């Protein structure tokens, strides 16, 4: 099977025939992983994304449990004066 790499916006794209996708169990909008193996590109189904809770994301970002973080205020609140104009409060 042959295909041609074509310009697609500022990138290049490759159209994959529907029969080829169906034969490997992929369909439109599926996430895939592209891996370089030597001078070849290998396309395979991406592992499903794991949903992470806010606590898990904070732990990953800060390197400690969310309960250990406490309040994350670094600066006191700034008073910008009274409202002027048509601001919506």
Residue frames relative to the residue before (quaternion, step in Angstrom):
aa qw qx qy qz dx dy dz
X 1.0000 0.0000 0.0000 0.0000 0.00 0.00 0.00
X 0.1196 -0.7915 0.5980 0.0405 3.57 -0.95 0.93
X 0.0204 -0.7668 0.6415 0.0077 3.55 -1.22 0.58
X 0.3368 -0.7312 0.5593 0.1977 3.56 -1.29 0.34
X 0.3835 -0.6893 0.5643 0.2437 3.56 -0.96 0.88
X 0.0498 -0.8207 0.5687 -0.0248 3.58 -0.76 1.07
X 0.5889 -0.5594 0.4470 0.3749 3.54 -1.27 0.48
X 0.0130 0.7744 -0.6301 0.0560 3.56 -0.99 0.95
X 0.7741 -0.1397 0.0420 0.6160 3.58 0.12 1.29
X 0.7638 -0.2829 0.2384 0.5289 3.59 -0.75 -1.04
X 0.6510 0.4800 -0.3057 0.5024 3.58 1.30 0.14
X 0.4148 -0.6356 0.5581 0.3353 3.50 -1.32 -0.33
X 0.1459 -0.8026 0.5749 0.0626 3.54 -1.10 0.70
X 0.2127 -0.7469 0.6191 0.1169 3.50 -1.29 0.45
X 0.2638 -0.7584 0.5746 0.1584 3.58 -0.71 1.04
X 0.1711 -0.7786 0.5997 0.0705 3.52 -0.83 1.05
X 0.4672 -0.6987 0.4569 0.2911 3.61 -0.66 1.04
X 0.6112 -0.5918 0.3970 0.3443 3.54 -1.08 0.85
X 0.6470 0.5306 -0.3303 0.4367 3.60 0.93 -0.83
X 0.6385 0.5148 -0.3310 0.4666 3.60 1.05 -0.73
X 0.6534 0.5033 -0.3171 0.4682 3.60 0.97 -0.81
X 0.6607 0.5147 -0.3097 0.4501 3.57 0.90 -0.91
X 0.6470 0.5446 -0.3292 0.4200 3.57 0.99 -0.77
X 0.7459 0.3320 -0.2138 0.5364 3.62 1.18 -0.47
X 0.5775 -0.6457 0.3519 0.3546 3.58 1.26 0.28
X 0.5346 0.6002 -0.4266 0.4146 3.60 1.11 0.55
X 0.0411 -0.7858 0.6158 0.0419 3.55 -1.23 0.48
X 0.7634 -0.3783 0.2630 0.4528 3.56 -1.33 0.16
X 0.8411 0.1856 -0.1959 0.4687 3.56 -1.09 0.94
X 0.4394 0.6557 -0.4930 0.3660 3.63 1.17 0.22
X 0.4274 -0.6663 0.5412 0.2838 3.59 -1.10 0.70
X 0.0678 -0.7873 0.6123 0.0272 3.54 -1.03 0.84
X 0.3238 -0.7008 0.5978 0.2160 3.52 -1.31 0.35
X 0.1787 -0.7668 0.6079 0.1028 3.57 -0.91 0.92
X 0.0598 -0.8086 0.5845 -0.0311 3.55 -0.66 1.18
X 0.3071 -0.7267 0.5812 0.1995 3.57 -0.96 0.86
X 0.0171 -0.7683 0.6390 -0.0324 3.55 -0.81 1.09
X 0.7937 -0.1142 0.0292 0.5967 3.57 -0.15 1.28
X 0.7523 -0.3093 0.2543 0.5232 3.57 -0.69 -1.09
X 0.5749 0.5655 -0.3768 0.4558 3.58 1.20 0.53
X 0.2818 -0.7036 0.6185 0.2072 3.54 -1.30 0.43
X 0.1482 -0.7826 0.6021 0.0549 3.55 -0.86 1.00
X 0.1465 -0.7834 0.6013 0.0573 3.58 -0.80 1.05
X 0.1143 0.7957 -0.5875 0.0926 3.57 -0.75 1.01
X 0.6433 -0.5205 0.3877 0.4061 3.55 -1.22 0.48
X 0.3987 -0.7142 0.5242 0.2370 3.57 -0.93 0.92
X 0.5569 -0.5774 0.4696 0.3688 3.53 -1.17 0.59
X 0.5464 -0.6185 0.4332 0.3623 3.61 -0.97 0.72
X 0.4958 -0.6487 0.4906 0.3046 3.55 -1.10 0.75
X 0.3389 -0.7270 0.5632 0.1986 3.51 -0.93 0.93
X 0.3926 -0.6928 0.5489 0.2542 3.58 -0.90 0.88
X 0.0995 -0.7881 0.6056 0.0481 3.56 -0.88 0.95
X 0.4516 -0.6775 0.5129 0.2719 3.54 -1.00 0.85
X 0.6742 -0.4666 0.3695 0.4374 3.56 -1.29 0.20
X 0.6366 0.5324 -0.3309 0.4492 3.58 0.95 -0.83
X 0.6607 0.4992 -0.3108 0.4665 3.59 0.94 -0.84
X 0.6529 0.5100 -0.3129 0.4645 3.59 1.01 -0.80
X 0.6522 0.5033 -0.3159 0.4706 3.60 0.98 -0.82
X 0.6352 0.5264 -0.3258 0.4618 3.57 0.99 -0.82
X 0.6628 0.4971 -0.3052 0.4696 3.58 0.94 -0.86
X 0.6873 0.4958 -0.2843 0.4483 3.60 0.96 -0.84
X 0.7927 0.3250 -0.1572 0.4913 3.57 0.79 -1.03
X 0.4414 -0.7261 0.4399 0.2905 3.60 1.20 -0.26
X 0.7412 0.2637 -0.2323 0.5720 3.59 1.20 0.42
X 0.6808 -0.5103 0.3346 0.4052 3.56 -1.23 0.49
X 0.6078 -0.5786 0.4093 0.3580 3.56 -1.15 0.70
X 0.6224 0.5515 -0.3460 0.4346 3.62 1.05 -0.71
X 0.6686 0.5090 -0.2921 0.4566 3.60 1.11 -0.62
X 0.5722 0.6486 -0.3715 0.3374 3.58 1.18 -0.45
X 0.2169 -0.7753 0.5610 0.1930 3.57 0.88 -0.85
X 0.7204 -0.3993 0.3174 0.4699 3.56 -1.23 -0.37
X 0.2582 -0.7914 0.5410 0.1193 3.58 -0.91 0.90
X 0.2789 0.7318 -0.5675 0.2543 3.62 0.74 1.01
X 0.1475 -0.8072 0.5667 0.0746 3.55 -0.72 1.02
X 0.7810 0.1983 -0.1018 0.5833 3.59 1.14 -0.55
X 0.5017 -0.6251 0.4821 0.3536 3.60 -1.06 0.55
X 0.6159 -0.5444 0.4125 0.3925 3.56 -1.22 0.45
X 0.3103 -0.7575 0.5504 0.1641 3.57 -1.01 0.85
X 0.2718 -0.7390 0.5944 0.1638 3.57 -0.92 0.92
X 0.1950 -0.8155 0.5399 0.0734 3.57 -0.48 1.21
X 0.6275 -0.5387 0.3412 0.4467 3.62 1.22 0.17
X 0.7036 -0.4577 0.3255 0.4353 3.52 -1.33 -0.09
X 0.6147 -0.5582 0.4178 0.3688 3.56 -1.28 0.50
X 0.0274 -0.7733 0.6333 0.0117 3.56 -1.07 0.75
X 0.7616 0.3367 -0.2496 0.4942 3.56 -1.10 0.62
X 0.6895 -0.4891 0.3628 0.3922 3.55 -1.18 -0.60
X 0.1880 0.7958 -0.5541 0.1558 3.60 0.97 0.76
X 0.3470 -0.7178 0.5657 0.2108 3.56 -1.09 0.74
X 0.0449 -0.8073 0.5884 0.0019 3.60 -0.65 1.09
